[in-house]
Amino acid sequence: MQLDLNLLTALDALLEEGSVAGAAARLHVSAPAMSRTLSRIRHTTGDQILVRTGRTMTPTPHAVAIRERVHGLVHQAQDVLSPDRDVDLATLERTFTLKWHDALMNACGPALLTAVRSQAPGIRLRFMAESSTDTHDLRRDEADLEAGSAEPSLPEIRHEKVGHGRLVVVVRSGHPLTDGSLTLDRYAAAEHITVSRRGRMSDPIDDALEAHGLRRRVVAAAPTGATALQLVRASDLVVAVPELVSRPLFGDLGLRMLPLPLDMPAIPIYLAWHQRYDGDRAHTWLRGQARSVVQAAGRPPADQGHDH
C-alpha cells in the first residue's frame, strides 16, 4: 500500500485549525485544494475526520484519538529531514514576533533585546501589543512567543511558568497615603484606577475588599500599566500593579511603592508557544533568553526596599 506522507502534514493542519480554510492558510494552498486533500484523507482513513456542525467543523472521535500521534509523526519527520546541527547565532538571520503583556514588555523587553543583539545580531524582534480580545495568534503562526499571566488552554500550545509577580500599591510622591501606615480602610477610601485592556472598572481586588465588608471607588481605567502609572503620577489616584512593571519606572516618574494591605495570590508569568516549534533550535534558544530575563527581572535588587 502506497501512502502519500504529505497527507500527514495536511491532516495535522486540519486537526489543529479545525477548518479547511484555516489549514489552507497555514500550508499556503487554496481552500479548494485543501478540500480535495481532505477528501483523499477521508478515503484513505475511512473516517470523515471533520464534520460540519452549523457554521463550524468538529473533529470525529477517531480524529481526536489520533491527533497527538499525527502531530508526533509530522514532528519526527521534520527532525529527520532537518540538518542536525547547532544554530550558528552569529550568522542566523530571522525575525521573531513576540506578543507580550505590556508589563512584561516594559520590565523585560530592554534586557531581552540587549541579550539577543549581543549574541545574535541578525535576529530581529517584533514586539506586538496584546489584543483586547482573545486570539489564537500562536495557532495561526502570527506570533512566535507569548508572555503573560493567562495559562493557555489549547492543547497544541506549549507553556512554561517562568515566574510570578505580586501586586503592590503605587502612588505619587507626597501622596496622603505615604504619611503613616497603609491600612485596609485607608486604601479602600482612596480613589482608584484599574488596569484593563478591555476597560473593566473592577477586578479581583474588589472581591477581596467585599469579603472585608469594604468597597472602593474606581474613577478610571487604563489599558496598560504604564499608562496607569502616568495618570497616577499626576493625581491622587491609587493603582495596584505587579511589582515587576512598576519598579523600572520609579526613577523616572517619582513614584512610591507601598505594600498592598490585602492577601492576594501571586500572579503567574507564562511563556507560551506552538508545539510546532518544540524542536526548533533557534526558537528554543530564544525561549531560554526570555526565561532568563523574566526571572532576573523578578528578583528584587539587593538594595531595593519597600515602604512599610
N, C-alpha and C positions, 0 to 999 in steps of 0.2 A: 504493500500500500504506500503510495507516494503522497507525502504531505507537503503542503506549501507552508513553510515555517513563518512566512510573512503574515499568515493568518493569526499567529500568536500575538504579534505586535498589535494588529488591528483589534483582536479580542481584548487585549489588555487595555487599550484606549477606550473601547466601547464600555467595558465594565467599570472603568474609573469615571468616565464622563457621564454615563447613563443616557447617552443620546447619540444618534447618528451625526448630528450637526457638530456636537462637541468633539467627538472622536475625529471627524474630518478636519476640524480646525487644528487639532493637536498634531495630526500627521500631515497637515498641509496638502490635503487632497480635497476633491469636490465632494459635496454631500451625496450626489448620485453614485459616485464611485464607492464611497463608504457603504452606501445602502446595498450595492451589489456585493461587496465584501461580506456584509452581514448575512446576506442570503447564502453565500458559499459556506460561511461558518455554521449556519443553521443546518445546511445539507451535510456537512462533514460531521458535526457533533450529534445530529439527530435531536437537537433541542432548540427551542425558539430563542434562547439567551436573553433577549429583551422583548417584553410585550407591552403594547400601548395601554395605558390606563388614563383615560381622559387626555389631557394635553402633555402628559409626561410618559416616560417609558420606565418600566420596572423590571429588574433582573429576575429571572426564574430561579427557583430553588437550586437547580443544577448550576446556574451561573454564579450564585452566591457561594456555593460549595467549592467551586474551582477557582474563584477569583485570586486568592493568595497563591495558589500553585501556578497559575498562569503568569502572575507578575514575577514570581521567583524564577520561572523558566526564562522569561524575557531578560531579566536582570543577569542571570547566569550566561546567557548568550552574549549579552553586551560585554561582560567581563572577559569571555573567551576571545572575542574579536577585538577588544581594545588592547593597545600596546601596554605591556606590563612593565611600567617604569614609573619612577617618581616624577612628580611635577617639577619642572625647572622654573622656579619662581622668578628668576632673573630675566627670563625671556618670555614668560607667559603673558599673553595679551587676551583680556577678557573683561566683559562688563557684567557686574552683578547688580541686581535690583533688590534693594532692601526696603521692606515696609516695616517700620518700627514705630512703636508708641513714641509720641513726641518727647516724653520724659526721658526715655532711654536714649533717644537721638541726641538730646541736649547734653545728657550726662556722659554718654559713651561714644558718640559719633566722632568727636575730635581725636580721641585716643585710637579708635579703630582706624580712622583714615591715616593717621601717622604711622601706625604699625604696618598697615598694608602698603603704603607708599615706600616705606623703608625697605621692605623685603621683596615686594613685587611691584616695581614701578609701572609695569604695563597693565595692571589691573585698575579698572575704573569702578567706582561705587556710585550707583544711582539711588540716592535716598528719596523715598516716596512717603508722603503723609498717609496715615491711616484713613480709610474711608469712613464716612458717617454711617454706613450700613455694612452688615456682614457680607463679605465677598469670599470667593474661592480662588484668589489670585494664585496661590501655590498650585492648586489643581490645574489651573489653566496655563501654568508656566508664565504668568505675568509678574511673578515675584520669585526670587531665589531663596530669600531668608526673611522670616518674620520674627519680630521680638515684641512681646507684650505680656500682659497678665492673664490673658484668656487661654485656657488649655484647649487645644484643637480637638474637635470631635470626629472629623472624618477619618476613616480607618487607614487611608493611604498617607496621611500626614504624620510624619515623624516629629517628635518633640522631645525636648530635654529641659528639665528645670535647672537653671544655671544660677539662681539666687533668689533673694526675696528682699522686699523693702518694707519699711514701717512708716506709718503715717505720722507726720509732725504738723504742728500749727505754725504758720508763718504770718508775721505781721510786720508793719514798717517800724523802723527805729523810732522810739519815742511814743509808740502806741500805748494807750492806757493799760492794756493787759500786761505790759512788761514791768509794771510797777507792782511788785509783790507776786505771790504765787498764783498760778492759773488754776482756779478751782473749776469744777464742773458747772456750777451755777454761773460764774462769770463768763465762761466760754459760751454757754447756751444763750446768754443775754446779749452777746455781741451780734453785729450784722455780718452775714456770711456770704461768700461766693463759692459756687460749686465749679468743678471742672468736669465737663461732659462734652464729648464731640457731638452728641445728639441734643445738647441744650437742656438736659434734665436739671430740674431745680431741687432734686432730692437724691440721696444716696444712702448707703448703709449706715452712715453716721446718724441720720435721722431716726432709724430704727433703734440704734443703741441708746440715743437720748430718750426716746419714748419709753424704753424699758426702765429708765430712771424717773419717769414722770415729767420729762422736760421736752420743750420744743425750741427750735432755733428759727430765726428769721433769715431766710435766704433772699437776698435782694438782686443777685445777678448770677449768671452762668457764663463761663468762658470755655471756648473749645479746646484749649490746651493749658497745661500747667504753666508754661512760660507766659502766656497772655494773662493768666490769673495773677501771677506774681507782679506783673507790670501794673495791674489795676490795684493790687494791694499796696504797692509802693506809694501810690498817690492818694491813699484814702485810709479810713479806719476800718476797712473790711478785713475779715479774717478768712483764711483759706487753710484747708487741710490737704497736704500733698505728700507724696512719697519723699522721704528724706533724700533719696537719690537724685531727684530732679531739682530740689531747692538748693542743695549745697553748692553746686558750681556757680550759682548766680548771686550768692550772698555778697561777695566783694563788690560786684558792680552795682547792685541795686540797693545796698544798705538795708538789708532785711534782718529780722530777728527770728530765730527758730525756737519754739517752745514745745515742751512735751505735751502730747495730746492727752487730756485728762479722761480718756476713755480706754477701755480694754478692747482693742480692735485686732483682728487676726492679721498676720503678716501678709503682704501682697506678693504672690509668687511671680517670678520672671521666667518666661519660657522662650526658648529658641524653637522655631518650627520650620520644617522644610518638607518638600515632597519626597516620597520614597525613591523616586527615580534618580535622586542624587546621592543615595546611600553609598554607592561605590565610586563617586566622582571625587578624585583626589584633590582637585583644586577647591571644590566645594567643601570637602572635609577640612582642608586647611583653613578656609575662611571661617567655618564654624568654630574651629579652635581659637582663632583670633578673637572672634566675637565673644566666645565664652570667657576668655581671659580678661577682656576689657570690662565686661559686665561684672565679673567677680571682683576685679580690682576696684571698680567704682563703688561697689557695695561695702568695701572695707573702710571704716571711718579713719581719717588721718590720726596719727598718734597724738597730735596736739589739738585735735578737734573735740571741744567740749560742747555741752548742751546747757541751755539756761534751765534753771530749776526754780 
